[in-house]
């Protein structure tokens, strides 16, 4: 999912969004109530008239949208003067739909902003800074620091995350046991296991590959981990010497491994798979391993015998360590909304500890409030690898993805198209890395020229 840097990488005992670290250590008034919308400093006239808010989500799925509508109905029952129209485009089209609406200044008050899109939205003046609004919201004090950081750019808060994302490995424990394999601890072992578990004659493959929308997540992670000792923690697509991470011999080794994973351990049609397809392949018994965020957990519990599923920490690189990322999406206000007070009142409701924790449970996210760490729900075995990574910050080193570059939102499309060409053999690994290197070098050049 994880965006381009607005605050410094989290260090010390804070190890990303894993439950152990994200939900611990931030004090505050967890039982306090949100202030009324007029307390934000605006006129408060909206509370005296009927207001219709238009809201759009980005990370859509049928179950998520159903639950969100239930939350909105509850909000409307508590605020009879405010009605909310929810727009829920298909996941693969949602971000483009949002960008089109924003560019045309179509009626829109509340929108789902992603760590991948915040820089572009801010750069174009589409979204409102929320600092004035949260200043008088008591529950903001119990939101974790990492959640606040993900919602910020250049030290200004632009969205309240609705949950946090952190990848881990899900694997078919029964397949591994039958094959006499143990869960992989690094990327080489992951590829080896994927190949050993692949049997096309049985329609079984080792890895749920994602070559469509969002395809850049795995190659980016492997390349970063193969360059582990030289990554600039303040700008993690770059090295300490200023070059991009795609410019090194280690990047080529990493991408060779990635191509091998596709060709020898993954279904051939997975070159076009997005999130839904890769999860469906895992839950339907086609694939043995899946690298995904905790929002996958509800689908696994619903569609599989959960006793057959194991979890493991993210694979490590040759250094014996692994970078992990805190990422998220959440609710922001359009800069041109005529109903900003009412819009933020809705965000307060959705983002309060009670509603956010319930939303996190329903959608498989890590909640944003410290009080959620006490909930037995998050002691589930499906979260244990997140806890393990959080407890080993020296091995699983948190990087805050740098969201400052406007081109971050376009990178997924560029990486997908050029990556597919490479996987199909119409472009070489060297040529692909050259394109990726040039893309990010140009992004930094343009950013520094501002």
N, C-alpha and C positions, 0 to 999 in steps of 0.2 A: 504495500500500500504504500509509510514511513512515508518534494520538500527540500528545503535548502536553508540553511542556517540563520537563525536570528539570535541565538544566545549561545553561550559557550557549551561545549560538550560536558555532560554531567560526569563527575569523577567521584573517586573515593568509594564509599559504600553504596552510593546510588548507582544501580546498574540497570538503567533503562526502565522499561515498563513492567518488568516481571513483578508479580504480586508481592513478593517478599520485600522489594525495595520501594515500589511505587506506592503501596498502600500503607507503608510504615513511615513514621518519623516526622510527619507534618502535623503540628498541633492546630487547635482552633476550636471554634464554637460549633461543633457538629450538630447540635440540636436547635440552632437558631433558625428563624424563618426568614425568607426573602422579603426585602422591603417592597412596598407597592411601587408600581411603575413610575409614578410621579416623583419618587425620591431620587431619580437619576440626575436630576438637575434641570430637566426640561419642564415645560409648562404644566404638564399633567392634564391638559384639556382633553386628551384622548379618552381619559377615564369617564368623561361626561357625555360621550356620544357613542353611537354604534360604530364599531370599527371592523373592517374586514381585512384580514391579513392573508397575503398569498405567500406560501412557503414551498420550497422545493428541496427534495433530498437527492443525494448523489449516489450513495452506496446502497442502492435499492435491491430488495429481494421480496418475494411475496410475503413471507412470514414477518419480516422486519416492518414492511409497510403496514401490515395488519395491526401489529402491536403499536406502531407509531400513531395510527389513527385512533386506537383506544386511548392513548395518552392525550391526544388532542381533544377527544370528546370529554375527557375528564377535566381538562383545562377550560373548555367552553362552559361546562356545567358550573364551574367555580367563578367564571367571568362571563356572565350572560351578555355583556355588551361587546364581546369580542368573538368574531367568527373566523375560523381558519380554513382556508382552502389549501389542501396538500396536493402538490404536483409530484408524481413519482415516475419519471422516465425509466425505461429499461436501463439496467446498470451500464452496459457498454455504450449507451448514447447519452447518459445523464450529464457528464461534464460538458460535452459539446452543447447540449441543450441549455445548460446554465450559462455558459459563456455567450451564447447567442442572445439569450434574454437580457443579460447584463449589458452587452454592447448596444442593444437597441433600447435600453432603459425601459423594457416592458415591466408592467406592474409586478413587483416582487418586493417583499419585505424581509423575510427570513430565508436564508439559504444555507445549505450544507457546504462548508468550506473544507477543503482537504489540505493536509500538509503539502501535497503536490501542486495545489492550485493557489495557495494563499499569496505567493509572491506575484503571480500574474494579476490577481485581482487587486492587490494593493497598488501595483505599478500602474494599473489603469484607472485607479480611483473608484473602484466599484463597491468597496466595502468600508464600513464605518469603524473607526477605533472604538473599543469598548471600555477604555480606562475610566471615563467619567461615569459610566453606568455601574461598573462593578464596585466603585469606591464606596457605595452605600449599601451593598449587598452583603449581608453578614455571612452567608454560607460560602462566599468566595474564599473565606479564610481557611476552609477545610479542604479545598481542592489541592491536590498534590502539586508540588513544584514542577514535576516533569510534565503534567497536564497543562499547566499554565505556559510552560516553555514551548510546548508543541503548538499552542494556539497563538503564539506571538511571532512577530517579525520586527527586527530592529528595535527591540525592547518595547513594542506596542502590542497590546492584546487585540486580536481581530476576531477570534472565535473561541467559544467554550467547547472543548472536546466532549463528544457524547460517549466516549469510551476510548480505551487505548489498545493498540495493537502491538504484538510482539510474536515473532515467528518461533515455532518449534517444529520438531519432526514428529509426525504421526506415522505409525507403521503397523502393519499386520503382524501382531505378535505370533499368531498361529502359523503363518507362512514362514516366519523366521525360525521358529522352533522346529518345524518339519524339515527345513533345509539345513539345520544345524548352524544357523548364523546368529550372531549377536548384533544389536543395533549399531550402526556405524557411528564413529566418533569424529571422523573427518571426511572431507569431500572425496578423497580417493577411495575410502572404504564405502562411501555411499554409492559411488559409481560401480565398484566391484560387486556390491550386494545387488544393485539393480540389475546388472547383467546376469548374475547367477539365478535370480528369481524370475527372469523373463523366459516365457515359453509361448511363442505366438500360436502354436497348435492348440493350446488350452485357453487362448485369449487372456493370458496372464503376462503382465509386464511389471518391471521392478519399480518404476517411478511415474508419478503423475506429473508429467511435463506440462509446461504452460508456454506455448509459443505465440499465443494471440495477445489480447489486451493484458497489460501488466507483465509481459514477458521479461522485462529487464531486471526484475527482482533477483532472480537466481544468478545470472551472469555477473551482475553488479556485485553481489555478495561474494561470489567466488573470487573475482578479481581483487576486491578489497582485501580479502583474507590472504591471498597469495602475495599481496604487497604489504602485509600487516605492519612490519617494522618501519615502513616509510610513509604511511598515510598521515596526512595533515588532519589532526583531530578537529581543527577548526573549519575545515573545508574538505570533507572526506572523499570527494571525487578527485582530489589532487594529492600530490606528494609534498613532502617537506621542502623539496627543491623547487616547487612551483609548477612542475610538469603534471600532466594528468595521469591518473592511475592506469590509463589505457596505453601508455607509451612504453611500458617496460617488457622485458623478456618474461617476467612472471605473469603478466597479463596474458601473454600468448599461451603459456602453460595452462593457465586457468581456463581459457577459452577452448583449448584442445580437449580438456577434460569435459567441459560442458557439451561440446559437439558429440563426444563419445557417449555421454549420458543419453542424449537424444537418439543417436543412431543404433545403439546396442541395448538400451535398457528402457525404452519408452515406446508407446504406440505411435505409429507414423502419423496418424491424423491429429495427434496432440500438438502438431506444429500450429494448429489454428485454435487450440483450446484457450479459453479464459478461465476465470475463477470457477464458474458454475460447472464447466465440463471437467476440470481436473478434480473437483470434489466429488462429482457424480461418479467418475471412474473409480475413485477410492472406495466410496460407499457401496458401489455395485459389485465389488470384487474383481475389478479389472486390473488394478494397480496395488502395489505393496507399500509404497512410501509417498508421503505428501508433506511438503514444507508449506505450512500455512499458519495464519493467525488464529487466536482463540475463537473468533467468530465462526469457525468451522465446527466447533464442538456441538452446538445444538443439532446440526445435521447428522453428525456421527451418532449421537445418542438416539436420534429418531429413526435412522435408517439402517443401523448396524447392530449386531450383537457387540455391545461395547466391551465385553470381556476379551474380544479378539483384537482390540486396539491397544497399542502401547504408545507412549510418548518418550521422546529423548531430546536432549539439548541440541541446539544448532550445531552443525558440523564445524570442526576447526580447520584452519589452514595449516601449512607446513610449520608455522611457528609454535603450534600446540595451543593456540588461543583462537578466539573467535570474536569478531565484532558483532554486537547486537544493537538494534535500533528501536527507539521509542517512536511510534508514529500514531497518527490519529486524524479524525475528521470531527467536525462539530458545527455548532450553529452560530451564524453571524448575521449581521444586519446590513442591508444594502445602503449605500451612501445616499441614495436618492429616495429612500422610503419616506412617505409623508406620515408614517405611523411608528416612529422609532421607539417611543416609550412603550407602546403596546407590544411591539416586536420584541423588545428586550424583556418585557414581563413574561412573554411566552418562553423565551430562552431561560429565564430564571426558573420557571416551573419545570421545564424539561431537564434542567441541569442541577436541580436541587438533589440533595443526597438520597432522599427516598425514591424519587422518580428515576434518577440516573442509575442507582444500584439495581432497581427492578429492570430497567432497559438493558443493562449489562448482562443480567442473568438471562433475559429473553434472547439476546442476540449473541451471547458468547464473548463479550468484550470484558476488559479489565475496567472496573469502575473508576471514576476520577476522584472520589472522596476518600479521605483516610479512614473514615468510619467503616467502610466496606470490608476492611481487612479482618474485622471481627466476625464476619458472616461465615457460617459453616459451609455455605455453598461453594466458596472459593477454596476450600480445602480438598475439593474433588481430585481424584487421581489424574484427571485430564489436565489439571493445572500444575502438577508436581514438577514437571521439567522447567516451567517458568520460575517456580520457587527455587529450584536447584541453580539455575543460572543467576538468579538474583542474589543467591548466597555465595557466589564465587565471582566477585567482580574483577579479580585479577586474571581469571581465565576467560570470562565472558565480558568483554570490555564494551561499555556503552559508547556509542557514537550518536550524536545528534545530527541527523541528516541536514544538509545545508539548504534551506528553503529560500535563500535570498535571490536566486537566479530566476528571472521570469521564464527562461527556457525549461525549467524543471517540469512544468506541466506538459510540454511537448516531447520531452525525452522518451516517454514510454512509447509513443507512436514511432518516433525515429528508430529507437532500439528494436522495436518489433519488426518493422519493415526490413531494416538492414540485417537483423538477426535471422529472419526467415530466409532471406536470400543466401546467407552463409550456410544455414542448415540444409538447404536444398542443393548446395553445391554450385550455385551461380555466382558466388563471391567467395574469395578466400578469407581465411582468418586474419591474415595481415591487412588486407584491404578493409575489412570490417573494423578492425581496431584503429586503423588510420582515420576512418570516418568518425568513430566515436571520440577519438582524441581531438580531432579538429572541431567537433561540435562543442566540447566542453572548454577547449582553449578559447574559442570564440565567445562563449558565454562569459568567461571571466574577463576577457578583453573588453567586451561591451559594458559589463558591470563596473569595471574600474574606470571606464571612460566617462561615466555619468558625473 
